């Protein structure tokens, strides 16, 4: 299974183990929307798929306990372990994607590059933005990266051992998971109707980025929609104090309405893309439905907590305090407090109030690989048992 053997510690018989075995079973007997024929992957997005870009680019440090479950150290990923993108590229037989701005590291760029950075938006960044690496900047970084790589290879063919070839750029998979921060950030100053009014402009900018990549030779596009924003502990803590504004699962309704509208319009645009970009392949993945299913049925899949944060401060019901980040300390009312981790992150969907645990990421990635949430769907099922059965096997 490619890179997943690196750094692994013995696992207890708990959800991550069951989910991991389930993923292997799916790989053996199922049919998938993702292929192992891609020579490279190029990823664009925000913290959901950032493998260290914000850390490398801004010197922003994620300290332990980030990374504790798999890497035994912080790698710049906003989780206790691996991300969804890590499992997807592993399925493709590729190594974990190295961040574009990573200046020190043992990995090469032969299997692709990751431009995703935590806090990034589709819209152009401003002075208040966490990340200056908006989608347009990430696309520009890719164009620069490609130009330099091909120039270096032209000078020395031996560098193809470490860098993507021209064929890799042409036949590689271009992956996208971005837009969550555009919506989340807007709610701090705008009403729901105003946020909804922004969505067409946001998606126009997204299409502009796809157009630029297509002009650079990109032909295989893998697009995730955005997840249930209203089910994040951070959002609930700030916007869910009025019980009339949350649904039966504890999620803030307005934020999820915005996410659904964004996704509906994104999917409508997705349907038009093959006509706009001839000779291209497009896959749309409904991340919202996968994550919503996990949250609403978390106990069925072995999770004890769906919204409560594993690494946080404050105790039930959210264990989240905006003043104390995961692993950090703060003096509150004269007492030094720390945002600590839970005893078993595999029982939690949410890691730090915004991002998912590795266990939840395993669940989401394996559901993606089943193909049920992909458009177009994969070839007819070859006899794989339904996901409900797979996730109950020991």
C-alpha positions as CSV (number, residue, x, y, z in Angstrom):
1,X,0.0,0.0,0.0
2,X,2.8,2.4,-0.9
3,X,3.7,4.9,1.8
4,X,1.3,3.8,4.6
5,X,4.0,1.5,6.0
6,X,6.2,4.4,7.0
7,X,6.3,5.2,10.7
8,X,3.4,3.0,11.7
9,X,3.1,2.0,15.3
10,X,1.2,-1.1,16.5
11,X,-2.5,-0.4,16.6
12,X,-5.1,-1.5,19.1
13,X,-8.2,-3.2,17.9
14,X,-10.2,-0.1,17.7
15,X,-11.9,2.0,15.0
16,X,-8.7,3.0,13.1
17,X,-7.8,-0.6,12.8
18,X,-11.3,-1.7,11.7
19,X,-11.5,1.2,9.2
20,X,-8.0,0.4,7.9
21,X,-8.9,-3.2,7.3
22,X,-12.1,-2.1,5.7
23,X,-10.1,0.1,3.3
24,X,-7.9,-2.9,2.4
25,X,-11.0,-5.0,1.8
26,X,-12.5,-2.4,-0.4
27,X,-9.3,-2.1,-2.5
28,X,-9.3,-5.9,-3.0
29,X,-12.9,-6.4,-4.0
30,X,-14.4,-3.0,-5.0
31,X,-14.2,-0.8,-8.1
32,X,-13.1,2.8,-7.6
33,X,-13.3,6.3,-9.1
34,X,-9.6,6.8,-8.6
35,X,-6.9,5.1,-10.7
36,X,-3.4,3.9,-10.1
37,X,-2.4,5.0,-13.6
38,X,-1.7,8.6,-12.6
39,X,2.0,9.3,-12.6
40,X,1.7,12.3,-10.3
41,X,-0.8,14.3,-8.3
42,X,-1.0,18.1,-7.8
43,X,-3.2,19.3,-5.0
44,X,-4.8,22.7,-4.3
45,X,-6.8,23.6,-1.2
46,X,-6.8,24.7,2.4
47,X,-6.0,23.1,5.8
48,X,-8.2,20.0,5.0
49,X,-5.3,18.9,2.6
50,X,-2.3,21.0,3.7
51,X,0.6,18.7,4.3
52,X,2.9,21.5,5.6
53,X,2.6,24.4,3.2
54,X,1.5,27.0,5.8
55,X,4.2,25.9,8.1
56,X,6.8,26.1,5.3
57,X,5.6,29.3,3.8
58,X,5.0,31.4,6.9
59,X,7.0,29.7,9.6
60,X,3.7,28.9,11.2
61,X,4.3,26.0,13.6
62,X,1.9,23.3,14.6
63,X,3.3,21.8,17.7
64,X,2.6,18.4,19.2
65,X,0.1,16.8,19.8
66,X,-0.5,17.5,16.1
67,X,0.8,14.4,14.2
68,X,0.9,12.2,17.3
69,X,-1.1,9.3,16.0
70,X,0.9,8.4,12.9
71,X,4.0,10.5,12.4
72,X,5.0,10.8,16.0
73,X,5.8,14.4,15.3
74,X,4.1,17.5,13.9
75,X,4.4,17.6,10.1
76,X,2.3,20.7,9.4
77,X,-0.9,18.7,9.0
78,X,-3.9,20.0,10.8
79,X,-4.7,16.6,12.4
80,X,-3.4,14.0,14.8
81,X,-2.3,12.0,11.8
82,X,-2.9,11.5,8.1
83,X,-5.3,13.5,6.0
84,X,-7.8,12.4,3.3
85,X,-5.4,13.4,0.6
86,X,-2.7,11.2,2.1
87,X,-5.0,8.1,1.8
88,X,-6.0,9.0,-1.8
89,X,-2.5,9.4,-3.1
90,X,-1.5,6.2,-1.3
91,X,-4.3,4.5,-3.2
92,X,-2.7,5.8,-6.4
93,X,0.6,4.2,-5.4
94,X,2.2,7.7,-4.9
95,X,4.2,9.0,-1.9
96,X,2.7,11.6,0.4
97,X,2.7,15.0,-1.4
98,X,5.5,17.3,-0.4
99,X,4.5,21.0,0.1
100,X,5.5,23.3,-2.6
101,X,7.4,25.7,-0.3
102,X,9.1,22.9,1.7
103,X,12.8,23.8,1.7
104,X,14.0,20.9,3.8
105,X,12.9,17.3,3.6
106,X,13.8,13.8,2.4
107,X,10.9,13.5,-0.1
108,X,11.2,14.4,-3.8
109,X,8.6,15.9,-6.0
110,X,8.6,13.0,-8.5
111,X,5.1,12.0,-7.6
112,X,3.6,15.5,-7.5
113,X,3.4,18.5,-5.3
114,X,0.9,20.0,-2.8
115,X,0.0,23.7,-3.0
116,X,-2.8,23.6,-0.4
117,X,-2.2,25.9,2.6
118,X,-4.2,26.2,5.8
119,X,-6.5,29.2,5.9
120,X,-6.6,29.6,2.1
121,X,-9.6,30.8,0.2
122,X,-10.7,30.9,-3.4
123,X,-11.1,34.6,-3.1
124,X,-8.0,36.8,-3.1
125,X,-6.4,37.1,0.3
126,X,-6.4,40.4,2.2
127,X,-4.6,41.9,5.2
128,X,-6.8,40.0,7.6
129,X,-6.4,36.6,5.9
130,X,-4.7,33.8,7.7
131,X,-3.0,32.6,4.5
132,X,-1.8,34.7,1.6
133,X,-1.9,31.6,-0.6
134,X,-5.4,32.0,-2.2
135,X,-6.4,29.6,-5.0
136,X,-5.2,32.0,-7.6
137,X,-1.8,32.2,-5.9
138,X,-1.6,28.4,-5.7
139,X,-2.3,28.1,-9.4
140,X,0.5,30.7,-10.1
141,X,2.8,28.7,-7.8
142,X,2.0,25.6,-9.9
143,X,2.7,27.4,-13.1
144,X,6.1,28.6,-11.8
145,X,6.8,25.1,-10.4
146,X,6.1,23.4,-13.7
147,X,8.2,25.9,-15.7
148,X,11.2,25.5,-13.4
149,X,10.9,21.8,-13.3
150,X,10.9,21.4,-17.0
151,X,13.7,23.8,-17.4
152,X,15.9,21.8,-14.9
153,X,15.1,18.5,-16.6
154,X,16.0,19.9,-20.0
155,X,19.4,20.8,-18.5
156,X,19.9,17.5,-16.7
157,X,17.7,14.4,-17.5
158,X,19.0,12.7,-14.3
159,X,16.7,15.1,-12.4
160,X,13.7,13.1,-13.6
161,X,14.5,10.9,-10.6
162,X,13.3,13.7,-8.3
163,X,11.0,15.9,-10.4
164,X,7.8,15.3,-12.4
165,X,8.4,14.7,-16.1
166,X,6.5,16.5,-18.8
167,X,4.3,13.4,-19.2
168,X,3.6,13.5,-15.4
169,X,2.2,17.1,-15.7
170,X,0.1,16.0,-18.7
171,X,-1.3,12.8,-17.3
172,X,-1.3,13.7,-13.6
173,X,-4.3,14.1,-11.4
174,X,-5.3,17.7,-10.3
175,X,-7.1,17.6,-7.0
176,X,-9.1,20.4,-5.4
177,X,-10.6,20.9,-1.9
178,X,-11.2,24.6,-1.2
179,X,-14.0,27.0,-0.4
180,X,-14.7,26.3,3.2
181,X,-12.8,29.3,4.4
182,X,-14.6,31.7,2.0
183,X,-17.9,30.8,3.6
184,X,-16.7,30.5,7.2
185,X,-14.9,33.8,7.1
186,X,-17.9,35.6,5.6
187,X,-20.2,34.8,8.4
188,X,-18.2,36.9,10.9
189,X,-19.4,40.1,9.1
190,X,-22.3,39.0,6.9
191,X,-25.8,37.6,7.1
192,X,-26.8,34.3,5.5
193,X,-28.3,36.0,2.5
194,X,-25.2,38.1,2.0
195,X,-23.0,35.0,2.2
196,X,-25.3,33.2,-0.3
197,X,-25.0,36.2,-2.6
198,X,-21.2,35.8,-2.7
199,X,-21.2,32.3,-3.9
200,X,-21.5,32.9,-7.7
201,X,-18.5,35.2,-7.6
202,X,-16.4,32.7,-5.6
203,X,-17.2,29.9,-8.0
204,X,-16.3,32.2,-11.0
205,X,-12.9,32.6,-9.5
206,X,-12.6,28.8,-9.0
207,X,-13.4,28.3,-12.7
208,X,-10.8,30.9,-13.6
209,X,-8.2,28.8,-11.8
210,X,-9.3,25.6,-13.6
211,X,-9.0,27.5,-16.9
212,X,-5.5,28.5,-16.2
213,X,-4.5,25.0,-15.3
214,X,-6.2,23.6,-18.4
215,X,-4.1,26.1,-20.4
216,X,-1.0,24.6,-18.7
217,X,-2.0,21.1,-19.9
218,X,-4.0,19.8,-17.0
219,X,-6.6,17.3,-18.2
220,X,-7.6,15.2,-15.1
221,X,-9.6,17.1,-12.5
222,X,-10.7,15.7,-9.1
223,X,-13.0,18.2,-7.3
224,X,-14.3,17.9,-3.7
225,X,-17.3,19.9,-2.5
226,X,-17.2,21.5,0.9
227,X,-18.2,19.7,4.1
228,X,-20.9,20.5,6.7
229,X,-19.3,23.7,8.0
230,X,-22.0,24.2,10.7
231,X,-20.9,21.0,12.4
232,X,-17.5,22.2,13.5
233,X,-17.0,22.9,17.2
234,X,-15.5,26.3,16.4
235,X,-18.7,27.4,14.5
236,X,-21.0,25.9,17.1
237,X,-19.2,27.7,19.9
238,X,-19.5,31.1,18.2
239,X,-22.8,30.9,16.3
240,X,-24.8,28.1,18.0
241,X,-25.4,29.7,21.4
242,X,-29.0,30.1,20.4
243,X,-30.5,26.6,20.4
244,X,-33.0,27.7,17.8
245,X,-30.2,28.1,15.3
246,X,-28.9,24.5,15.6
247,X,-30.3,21.3,14.2
248,X,-31.0,18.0,15.9
249,X,-27.4,17.0,15.5
250,X,-26.1,20.1,17.1
251,X,-24.9,21.8,13.9
252,X,-25.5,25.5,13.0
253,X,-28.1,25.5,10.3
254,X,-27.2,28.8,8.5
255,X,-23.6,27.6,7.9
256,X,-24.8,24.3,6.6
257,X,-27.3,26.0,4.3
258,X,-24.5,28.1,2.9
259,X,-22.4,25.0,2.4
260,X,-25.3,23.2,0.6
261,X,-25.9,26.2,-1.7
262,X,-22.2,26.4,-2.5
263,X,-22.1,22.7,-3.3
264,X,-25.3,22.8,-5.4
265,X,-23.9,25.6,-7.5
266,X,-20.5,23.9,-7.7
267,X,-22.1,20.7,-9.0
268,X,-24.1,22.7,-11.6
269,X,-20.8,24.2,-12.8
270,X,-19.1,20.8,-12.8
271,X,-21.7,19.5,-15.3
272,X,-20.7,22.3,-17.7
273,X,-16.9,21.7,-17.4
274,X,-16.5,18.9,-20.0
275,X,-18.0,21.2,-22.7
276,X,-15.7,24.1,-21.7
277,X,-12.5,22.0,-21.4
278,X,-12.4,19.4,-24.3
279,X,-10.4,16.2,-23.9
280,X,-10.6,16.4,-20.1
281,X,-11.8,14.2,-17.3
282,X,-13.7,15.5,-14.3
283,X,-14.8,13.8,-11.1
284,X,-16.9,15.5,-8.4
285,X,-16.9,14.0,-4.9
286,X,-19.7,14.8,-2.5
287,X,-17.7,15.3,0.7
288,X,-20.6,17.0,2.4
289,X,-22.8,13.8,2.3
290,X,-19.9,11.6,3.5
291,X,-19.1,13.8,6.5
292,X,-22.8,14.5,7.3
293,X,-23.4,10.7,7.3
294,X,-20.5,10.3,9.7
295,X,-21.7,13.0,12.0
296,X,-25.3,12.0,12.1
297,X,-24.5,8.2,12.5
298,X,-21.2,8.5,14.3
299,X,-22.0,5.9,17.0
300,X,-22.8,3.3,14.3
301,X,-19.3,3.7,13.0
302,X,-17.6,3.4,16.4
303,X,-17.2,7.1,17.3
304,X,-18.3,8.4,20.7
305,X,-18.2,12.0,19.8
306,X,-19.2,13.8,16.6
307,X,-18.7,17.5,17.3
308,X,-16.9,17.6,20.7
309,X,-13.2,18.3,20.2
310,X,-10.6,15.8,21.1
311,X,-7.8,18.3,21.5
312,X,-9.2,21.4,23.3
313,X,-10.1,23.1,26.5
314,X,-13.4,23.7,28.3
315,X,-14.9,20.3,28.8
316,X,-18.3,19.2,27.5
317,X,-20.3,19.8,25.4
318,X,-17.8,21.1,22.9
319,X,-14.4,21.1,24.7
320,X,-13.5,24.1,22.6
321,X,-12.3,27.6,23.6
322,X,-11.2,30.0,20.9
323,X,-8.6,31.4,23.3
324,X,-6.7,28.2,23.7
325,X,-5.5,26.3,20.6
326,X,-4.8,22.6,20.6
327,X,-1.6,21.9,22.5
328,X,-1.3,25.6,23.6
329,X,-1.5,27.2,27.1
330,X,-3.2,30.4,28.2
331,X,-3.6,32.3,31.5
332,X,-7.3,32.6,32.2
333,X,-8.5,34.3,35.3
334,X,-5.0,34.0,36.8
335,X,-4.8,30.2,36.1
336,X,-2.6,28.6,33.4
337,X,-4.7,26.2,31.4
338,X,-3.8,23.9,28.5
339,X,-5.7,22.5,25.6
340,X,-5.0,18.8,26.0
341,X,-5.8,15.7,24.0
342,X,-8.5,13.2,24.7
343,X,-7.5,9.7,25.8
344,X,-8.4,8.1,22.5
345,X,-8.6,10.2,19.3
346,X,-10.1,7.3,17.4
347,X,-13.4,7.8,19.2
348,X,-13.7,11.4,18.1
349,X,-14.6,12.8,14.7
350,X,-13.2,16.3,15.4
351,X,-9.6,16.8,16.4
352,X,-9.1,20.5,17.3
353,X,-12.5,22.2,16.7
354,X,-12.0,22.7,13.0
355,X,-10.2,19.7,11.6
356,X,-10.9,15.9,11.7
357,X,-9.0,13.2,13.4
358,X,-7.1,10.6,11.4
359,X,-9.8,8.1,12.3
360,X,-12.4,10.3,10.7
361,X,-10.2,10.9,7.7
362,X,-9.8,7.2,7.2
363,X,-13.6,6.9,7.2
364,X,-14.0,9.7,4.7
365,X,-11.2,8.4,2.4
366,X,-12.6,4.9,2.4
367,X,-16.0,6.1,1.5
368,X,-14.5,8.2,-1.4
369,X,-12.8,5.1,-2.7
370,X,-16.0,3.1,-2.7
371,X,-17.2,5.5,-5.5
372,X,-20.7,5.8,-4.1
373,X,-20.3,9.6,-3.7
374,X,-18.6,10.3,-7.0
375,X,-20.0,11.8,-10.2
376,X,-19.6,10.3,-12.7
377,X,-19.9,7.0,-10.7
378,X,-17.2,4.3,-11.2
379,X,-18.0,1.2,-13.2
380,X,-20.7,-1.1,-12.0
381,X,-19.9,-2.6,-8.6
382,X,-18.0,-5.9,-8.9
383,X,-19.5,-7.5,-5.8
384,X,-18.1,-5.4,-2.9
385,X,-20.2,-5.6,0.3
386,X,-22.0,-2.4,1.3
387,X,-20.0,0.0,3.5
388,X,-22.2,-0.6,6.5
389,X,-21.0,-4.3,6.5
390,X,-17.4,-3.4,5.8
391,X,-17.1,-1.1,8.8
392,X,-18.5,-3.6,11.1
393,X,-16.0,-6.3,10.3
394,X,-13.2,-7.0,12.8
